[in-house]
Amino acid sequence: MKSFKNQLSSALYLFLCAILLSSCVATSGIDHTNTISSSEGVLAKKTTYAWYQPTPATQPAYGTDFDASLHKHLLKAIEEELERKGYTKTTVNPDMLVAYDVSVSVPDAMDKPELYGPGFGYSYAYMSGYRYKYSNAELPGYRAVDLFKQGTLILDVIDPKTKQLLWRGWTEGAIKDFGAGYGTVKSQVQRIVNRMPASVQP
C-alpha cells in the first residue's frame, strides 16, 4: 500500500512539474508585436509600394548607436517580406509608401527627465539623415518614435497622396544589437509584416 502511495505521489509530482514547465515555455514566447490602422481594411486592394524617402533628406548625423549595415539589412528584409505578402515595389504611382524607424538612446544633451522616460529614445532614422514628415491625425493610438522603448522596430505605411499615416506595426525590443546580422533583422521584420493584410490582386 505504501509503495502504491509513493508511486501516486511521484506521478502527481511529475504531472505538476510538466504543467509548470509548459507554462514557462508559453510565457517566454510572448509576442510584443502590435499594429494600429486608420480604418478597417485600409490596405485593401493596395498592391504596389515605394519607399517614403528613398534617399536622406538631410546630411546624415551619425551617432554612436548607428550602424550603416542595419539600414541595409532593414531595407532588404522589408522588401523581401512585402514581396512575400504580394506587394510589388514600384517607382511609378505607388498605392502606398513605406518607412521604417528604430527607437534609440537619447543623446546626453536631450537626456532630461521632463522629455523622456527611462529607457526611451529618439529616431534611429534621424541619425541616418531621415526626416519623416507624414501626418498621423487619422491614426488612433499614434505615438512619436521617442515615446517607444529603445530598440523598438517600427514599420509605417503612408498614403502617397495625402501623406497620412495609414498603418503602423512595431515590435518592442526587436533591435537590441544595432550591429545585428541580416538573419536577426529579417526575423524581426517578418513578425511585423506577418500582421499586415496580404495584397489583394485585382
Sequence and secondary structure as in RCSB ss.txt:
>XXXX:A:sequence
MKSFKNQLSSALYLFLCAILLSSCVATSGIDHTNTISSSEGVLAKKTTYAWYQPTPATQPAYGTDFDASLHKHLL
KAIEEELERKGYTKTTVNPDMLVAYDVSVSVPDAMDKPELYGPGFGYSYAYMSGYRYKYSNAELPGYRAVDLFKQ
GTLILDVIDPKTKQLLWRGWTEGAIKDFGAGYGTVKSQVQRIVNRMPASVQP
>XXXX:A:secstr
 HHHHHHHHHHHHHHHHHHHHHHHHHHHT   EEEEESSTTTTTT  EEEES SS SS     TT  HHHHHHHH
HHHHHHHHHTT EE SSS SEEEEEEEEEE  GGG  TTT  TTBEEEHHHHTT     B TT TT   GGGSBT
T EEEEEE TTT BEEEEEEETT  S TT  HHHHHHHHHHHHTTS      
